[in-house]
Amino acid sequence: MKKDKLKIGIYELTGCAGDALLILDCEEELLNIFQAADIQSFLMAKSDNIDGELDIALVEGSVSSERDLKELQDIRKRAKVLVAIGICAGLGGLQAAFLDPKEWEENRKKVYGQVEMTHTKPLQSKPIDAYVKVDYYLPGCPIGKEQFLSTLTRVLAGHPPELHRFPVCVECKWKENDCLLNRNILCLGPLTAAGCAAICPSHNLPCVGCWGPAEEANRTAEYQLLLEKGFDREMILRKMANFSGTRIADFAARLKGEKK
Amino acid sequence: MKKISIDHLARVEGAGGVTATIDGQTVTEVKFFVNEGPRLFERLTVGKTPEEDLNLVPRICAICTLSHRYAALRGLEKALEVKSPAKVSLLRDLMHLGEMIESHSLHVFLLALPDYLGYPNAVAMAAKYGFEAKIGLEMKQFGNHIMKTMSGRFIHGENPAIGGFGRYPNREELNFIKNRAIQFLPFALRTVQLMCELNYPDIPESETLFVCCHPPGDKFGFVGDEIIISNGDRVDVQDYKKVTNEFIVPHSFCKRSQYKGKPYSVGALARINNLGERLEGEAGRLFKKYYNDRWKKNPLFNNAAQALEILYAFERVPQVIDEALKLEDPAPVKWGRDTGKGVGAVEAPRGILFHAYEIAKGRLVHTDIITPTAQNAEDIERYCFLAAQELLKKGQEDKIRDRMDLVVRSFDPCISCSAHMVQVTKAPADDWKARLRSLTAEGPAVFIGLGREDRSDDRAGLELARRLRDSGLQTVWLEQELAEAPALEKTPGRFILLDAVDFGDKPGKVCLLPLRYVLWNASLSHRLASVLSAPLSYQKLMDSYLLGIQPASILEGGRLSVEVEEAVDKILTALQN
């Protein structure tokens, strides 16, 4: 029996387009996967796009305008499975830095002045699950090739993705890197989701937290460890906030048990 | 009226579009807009450390990530008085050449070439032009490889740091890149031939200003601390605002720029026009062979300029590596100070990029970033307008949509994009009424009647203004009163000029269009001398409109024609309601 190919759409809301570009960069592997799937829409790669029913929608970027919101709601209606790719879609992204609406409005005015936009209304940046149901999340800024390919393969086969629930430190140990914390460099590896293969520590650079907060249950202990090493609370939380989007408040709140 | 809208620009990196509105024989509106919501990078970096800034700002754009990182590094290091060692500068140039190769080959082969060869996308093109598609893809992969080696990963790699690199590439990695670059040379030569021998359409053609970084010394290059403008001006990058003069338009989240009251272009074509004479080797030879005056006025030649830069990059990579390999990996350079200001400029693939910082005690207090697409936006609209207006005049209305698509794409705008969603809509007659209503609803208007009393229909603007004044309206001026009028620039409200204009349409036809379109259109602009001699800023002009009536005759003597008389009545009624 001949099975119909699964229909996939790849969409970009507000962001740097890095996740879509990374998918484009998968080149050879992509060709193999695309043989198993029918790419209905991929704005960066093709012009003959169709907005129809989808088996899987991959959505990058945060909702930062009414136009984003309308597009997202339309995608959700058409898609059986919706995957948020990257931390903009998953967490709100870098642009979700101003969580207080007043503060956001003040800063928006500092950039754009009093001019009212006519083409679409700007919205405070939010992750896509603030508006629609998201089935799976793929973290990263941008997403990693290996995680993307394994996730897409699993979702194509009807299985949930299997992502690392441990922090970057584990991947760093696998690589037998020297721990930067021992050199008194504030590395966010203990608090950040793994999946990048500890790329920054492998370049003698501290983890910047771009995969967002790790899900590991033990994060309070990891945080405590950083405090014990003498790193500043404000500095740790501020650096975590850079890539945690709207989830930073929740993240900070869950660091309970912290010894002052 | 027809509305042509390219809502999603396919095969461009980023989300944006263009719309054009056609009213009879006149293009009354062209809008280039970016759909990206506001991201506020200039604000969210404030209060952060320079290192954090370096983590954040490359995320403005995935395809220009290393250009943003390089511009930020140059700005931050100036502010912090960090003098990077020669090897660091060379390796940064190498990573930047990688980004040029990656971005240009993606754009030339996979995005632009299908347009010129008549295919909807690169995959369709590959059936007949398999070699070109394959070479394009391999060049892009090689560019990606350089970027990954130098920055740590394909996109948003953190390896290039303040004062050096986290990890230096080893001799083997560098030699691999060098040898591959040499192998690519024949294909890079072929790329230049291909792109320079294409038959580029001659609409639109119009001179513009070109702006780019002025590299020190006498070599071609992509970084410098001075800005060079094609009119001969040089500006220190610290004074970049004298060039960019940003302003905001309500139809896009992307700011605009103008220099000395004119839109300008940045990108590969700007670099080749301003610095092409400096090219050496094969790139220099082919520059001399192919360069001509059309490159100065036709934006489509940007694709040819990109091809020349691909060749330059492949010739330059081995030289940079040879120089770098002679030097030891330096120790990280420490900050000279923690408080200061600095502006960094580099040429991103699509044009000059500025990052300006002010740092106090190790924290950012001010950030200003001006991207190339923002600087190109105004010229993109201008060239789209010119293309649409000229094709319309030639009776080739059916070509407008594709040509505008080609023009926008030639600028290689950095906006995440998609399928051609182009609509052509027939709209009701008298479109000007609704537009005039929304204009006057937005704020106060100052009406200026233009024309000559003694030339039949040319009196229309004056007549209209007088009758508006008679109806009790205060903010009305006649052309002959302008000399004594209070400073025009300071007069509050938007100018709406009233004039008889030869649109090449039926007598009595009324069109409302932005004044800058008239300025861009040489055949119409000569009639506005009295207004243009007033000291008006570009922003004021750009906010002004022209309400024009097609005359039946502008011969000496005579009365208003019946058609124009009717049009004047209609406008009065519309304004009084």
HADDOCK unambig.tbl for C-alpha pairs under 7 A between the chains (distance, minus, plus):
assign (segid A and resid 14 and name CA) (segid B and resid 36 and name CA) 4.98 0.50 0.50
assign (segid A and resid 14 and name CA) (segid B and resid 37 and name CA) 5.62 0.50 0.50
assign (segid A and resid 16 and name CA) (segid B and resid 59 and name CA) 6.06 0.50 0.50
assign (segid A and resid 16 and name CA) (segid B and resid 60 and name CA) 5.51 0.50 0.50
assign (segid A and resid 16 and name CA) (segid B and resid 61 and name CA) 4.41 0.50 0.50
assign (segid A and resid 16 and name CA) (segid B and resid 62 and name CA) 5.21 0.50 0.50
assign (segid A and resid 17 and name CA) (segid B and resid 14 and name CA) 6.49 0.50 0.50
assign (segid A and resid 17 and name CA) (segid B and resid 61 and name CA) 6.94 0.50 0.50
assign (segid A and resid 17 and name CA) (segid B and resid 62 and name CA) 5.91 0.50 0.50
assign (segid A and resid 17 and name CA) (segid B and resid 416 and name CA) 5.90 0.50 0.50
assign (segid A and resid 18 and name CA) (segid B and resid 62 and name CA) 4.49 0.50 0.50
assign (segid A and resid 18 and name CA) (segid B and resid 155 and name CA) 6.83 0.50 0.50
assign (segid A and resid 43 and name CA) (segid B and resid 10 and name CA) 6.08 0.50 0.50
assign (segid A and resid 43 and name CA) (segid B and resid 11 and name CA) 6.71 0.50 0.50
assign (segid A and resid 43 and name CA) (segid B and resid 417 and name CA) 5.38 0.50 0.50
assign (segid A and resid 43 and name CA) (segid B and resid 418 and name CA) 3.41 0.50 0.50
assign (segid A and resid 43 and name CA) (segid B and resid 419 and name CA) 5.78 0.50 0.50
assign (segid A and resid 44 and name CA) (segid B and resid 10 and name CA) 6.64 0.50 0.50
assign (segid A and resid 44 and name CA) (segid B and resid 11 and name CA) 5.09 0.50 0.50
assign (segid A and resid 44 and name CA) (segid B and resid 12 and name CA) 6.45 0.50 0.50
assign (segid A and resid 44 and name CA) (segid B and resid 13 and name CA) 6.28 0.50 0.50
assign (segid A and resid 44 and name CA) (segid B and resid 416 and name CA) 6.87 0.50 0.50
assign (segid A and resid 44 and name CA) (segid B and resid 417 and name CA) 5.53 0.50 0.50
assign (segid A and resid 44 and name CA) (segid B and resid 418 and name CA) 5.67 0.50 0.50
assign (segid A and resid 45 and name CA) (segid B and resid 11 and name CA) 5.87 0.50 0.50
assign (segid A and resid 46 and name CA) (segid B and resid 10 and name CA) 6.71 0.50 0.50
assign (segid A and resid 46 and name CA) (segid B and resid 11 and name CA) 6.30 0.50 0.50
assign (segid A and resid 46 and name CA) (segid B and resid 121 and name CA) 5.95 0.50 0.50
assign (segid A and resid 46 and name CA) (segid B and resid 418 and name CA) 6.99 0.50 0.50
assign (segid A and resid 46 and name CA) (segid B and resid 419 and name CA) 6.68 0.50 0.50
assign (segid A and resid 47 and name CA) (segid B and resid 10 and name CA) 5.23 0.50 0.50
assign (segid A and resid 47 and name CA) (segid B and resid 11 and name CA) 6.81 0.50 0.50
assign (segid A and resid 47 and name CA) (segid B and resid 120 and name CA) 6.47 0.50 0.50
assign (segid A and resid 47 and name CA) (segid B and resid 121 and name CA) 6.59 0.50 0.50
assign (segid A and resid 47 and name CA) (segid B and resid 418 and name CA) 6.08 0.50 0.50
assign (segid A and resid 47 and name CA) (segid B and resid 419 and name CA) 3.92 0.50 0.50
assign (segid A and resid 47 and name CA) (segid B and resid 420 and name CA) 5.95 0.50 0.50
assign (segid A and resid 48 and name CA) (segid B and resid 419 and name CA) 5.81 0.50 0.50
assign (segid A and resid 49 and name CA) (segid B and resid 419 and name CA) 5.58 0.50 0.50
assign (segid A and resid 64 and name CA) (segid B and resid 37 and name CA) 4.74 0.50 0.50
assign (segid A and resid 64 and name CA) (segid B and resid 38 and name CA) 6.66 0.50 0.50
assign (segid A and resid 65 and name CA) (segid B and resid 37 and name CA) 5.16 0.50 0.50
assign (segid A and resid 95 and name CA) (segid B and resid 39 and name CA) 4.78 0.50 0.50
assign (segid A and resid 95 and name CA) (segid B and resid 40 and name CA) 6.59 0.50 0.50
assign (segid A and resid 97 and name CA) (segid B and resid 44 and name CA) 6.24 0.50 0.50
assign (segid A and resid 107 and name CA) (segid B and resid 43 and name CA) 6.31 0.50 0.50
assign (segid A and resid 108 and name CA) (segid B and resid 40 and name CA) 6.57 0.50 0.50
assign (segid A and resid 111 and name CA) (segid B and resid 40 and name CA) 6.81 0.50 0.50
assign (segid A and resid 115 and name CA) (segid B and resid 250 and name CA) 6.21 0.50 0.50
assign (segid A and resid 116 and name CA) (segid B and resid 250 and name CA) 6.00 0.50 0.50
assign (segid A and resid 117 and name CA) (segid B and resid 250 and name CA) 4.48 0.50 0.50
assign (segid A and resid 117 and name CA) (segid B and resid 251 and name CA) 5.87 0.50 0.50
assign (segid A and resid 117 and name CA) (segid B and resid 252 and name CA) 6.94 0.50 0.50
assign (segid A and resid 118 and name CA) (segid B and resid 250 and name CA) 5.42 0.50 0.50
assign (segid A and resid 118 and name CA) (segid B and resid 251 and name CA) 5.25 0.50 0.50
assign (segid A and resid 119 and name CA) (segid B and resid 251 and name CA) 5.07 0.50 0.50
assign (segid A and resid 119 and name CA) (segid B and resid 252 and name CA) 6.75 0.50 0.50
assign (segid A and resid 122 and name CA) (segid B and resid 37 and name CA) 5.91 0.50 0.50
assign (segid A and resid 122 and name CA) (segid B and resid 38 and name CA) 6.64 0.50 0.50
assign (segid A and resid 142 and name CA) (segid B and resid 155 and name CA) 6.81 0.50 0.50
assign (segid A and resid 199 and name CA) (segid B and resid 152 and name CA) 6.84 0.50 0.50
assign (segid A and resid 200 and name CA) (segid B and resid 158 and name CA) 6.60 0.50 0.50
assign (segid A and resid 203 and name CA) (segid B and resid 159 and name CA) 6.40 0.50 0.50
assign (segid A and resid 203 and name CA) (segid B and resid 166 and name CA) 5.22 0.50 0.50
assign (segid A and resid 203 and name CA) (segid B and resid 167 and name CA) 5.01 0.50 0.50
assign (segid A and resid 204 and name CA) (segid B and resid 166 and name CA) 5.23 0.50 0.50
assign (segid A and resid 204 and name CA) (segid B and resid 167 and name CA) 6.40 0.50 0.50
assign (segid A and resid 205 and name CA) (segid B and resid 166 and name CA) 5.73 0.50 0.50
